[in-house]
């Protein structure tokens, strides 16, 4: 059974977008005071962004 090819041409642009979103979230953290609840909220927002970047990275280096 053949497999479908993985299309990675859009990854560079998508990774740049995700990195920009992460940078925006990190800038939010630099505005004191940031409560522990806010840090947890930002962490929950960042985790899927990092996961998406690493998934694309894994596909291109497999």
CNS distance restraints for C-alpha pairs under 8 A (distance, minus, plus):
assign (resid   6 and name CA) (resid  59 and name CA) 7.74 0.50 0.50
assign (resid   8 and name CA) (resid  56 and name CA) 7.80 0.50 0.50
assign (resid   8 and name CA) (resid  59 and name CA) 7.97 0.50 0.50
assign (resid   8 and name CA) (resid  60 and name CA) 6.98 0.50 0.50
assign (resid  10 and name CA) (resid  14 and name CA) 6.23 0.50 0.50
assign (resid  11 and name CA) (resid  15 and name CA) 5.79 0.50 0.50
assign (resid  11 and name CA) (resid  56 and name CA) 6.72 0.50 0.50
assign (resid  12 and name CA) (resid  16 and name CA) 6.26 0.50 0.50
assign (resid  13 and name CA) (resid  17 and name CA) 6.36 0.50 0.50
assign (resid  14 and name CA) (resid  18 and name CA) 6.25 0.50 0.50
assign (resid  15 and name CA) (resid  19 and name CA) 6.03 0.50 0.50
assign (resid  15 and name CA) (resid  53 and name CA) 5.94 0.50 0.50
assign (resid  16 and name CA) (resid  20 and name CA) 6.17 0.50 0.50
assign (resid  17 and name CA) (resid  21 and name CA) 6.35 0.50 0.50
assign (resid  18 and name CA) (resid  22 and name CA) 6.26 0.50 0.50
assign (resid  18 and name CA) (resid  49 and name CA) 5.99 0.50 0.50
assign (resid  18 and name CA) (resid  50 and name CA) 7.92 0.50 0.50
assign (resid  18 and name CA) (resid  53 and name CA) 7.22 0.50 0.50
assign (resid  19 and name CA) (resid  23 and name CA) 6.10 0.50 0.50
assign (resid  19 and name CA) (resid  49 and name CA) 7.92 0.50 0.50
assign (resid  20 and name CA) (resid  24 and name CA) 6.20 0.50 0.50
assign (resid  21 and name CA) (resid  25 and name CA) 6.35 0.50 0.50
assign (resid  21 and name CA) (resid  49 and name CA) 7.93 0.50 0.50
assign (resid  22 and name CA) (resid  26 and name CA) 6.19 0.50 0.50
assign (resid  22 and name CA) (resid  46 and name CA) 6.29 0.50 0.50
assign (resid  22 and name CA) (resid  49 and name CA) 7.13 0.50 0.50
assign (resid  23 and name CA) (resid  27 and name CA) 6.21 0.50 0.50
assign (resid  24 and name CA) (resid  28 and name CA) 6.51 0.50 0.50
assign (resid  25 and name CA) (resid  29 and name CA) 6.70 0.50 0.50
assign (resid  25 and name CA) (resid  42 and name CA) 6.65 0.50 0.50
assign (resid  25 and name CA) (resid  46 and name CA) 7.53 0.50 0.50
assign (resid  26 and name CA) (resid  30 and name CA) 6.61 0.50 0.50
assign (resid  27 and name CA) (resid  31 and name CA) 6.91 0.50 0.50
assign (resid  29 and name CA) (resid  34 and name CA) 6.31 0.50 0.50
assign (resid  29 and name CA) (resid  39 and name CA) 7.18 0.50 0.50
assign (resid  30 and name CA) (resid  34 and name CA) 7.89 0.50 0.50
assign (resid  34 and name CA) (resid  38 and name CA) 6.08 0.50 0.50
assign (resid  34 and name CA) (resid  39 and name CA) 6.71 0.50 0.50
assign (resid  35 and name CA) (resid  39 and name CA) 6.35 0.50 0.50
assign (resid  36 and name CA) (resid  40 and name CA) 6.23 0.50 0.50
assign (resid  37 and name CA) (resid  41 and name CA) 6.18 0.50 0.50
assign (resid  38 and name CA) (resid  42 and name CA) 6.14 0.50 0.50
assign (resid  39 and name CA) (resid  43 and name CA) 6.06 0.50 0.50
assign (resid  40 and name CA) (resid  44 and name CA) 6.23 0.50 0.50
assign (resid  41 and name CA) (resid  45 and name CA) 6.44 0.50 0.50
assign (resid  42 and name CA) (resid  46 and name CA) 6.15 0.50 0.50
assign (resid  43 and name CA) (resid  47 and name CA) 6.13 0.50 0.50
assign (resid  44 and name CA) (resid  48 and name CA) 7.53 0.50 0.50
assign (resid  45 and name CA) (resid  49 and name CA) 7.29 0.50 0.50
assign (resid  46 and name CA) (resid  50 and name CA) 6.26 0.50 0.50
assign (resid  47 and name CA) (resid  51 and name CA) 6.11 0.50 0.50
assign (resid  48 and name CA) (resid  52 and name CA) 6.08 0.50 0.50
assign (resid  49 and name CA) (resid  53 and name CA) 6.38 0.50 0.50
assign (resid  50 and name CA) (resid  54 and name CA) 6.17 0.50 0.50
assign (resid  51 and name CA) (resid  55 and name CA) 6.03 0.50 0.50
assign (resid  52 and name CA) (resid  56 and name CA) 6.32 0.50 0.50
assign (resid  53 and name CA) (resid  57 and name CA) 6.16 0.50 0.50
assign (resid  54 and name CA) (resid  58 and name CA) 6.01 0.50 0.50
assign (resid  55 and name CA) (resid  59 and name CA) 6.32 0.50 0.50
assign (resid  56 and name CA) (resid  60 and name CA) 6.36 0.50 0.50
assign (resid  57 and name CA) (resid  61 and name CA) 6.25 0.50 0.50
assign (resid  58 and name CA) (resid  62 and name CA) 5.86 0.50 0.50
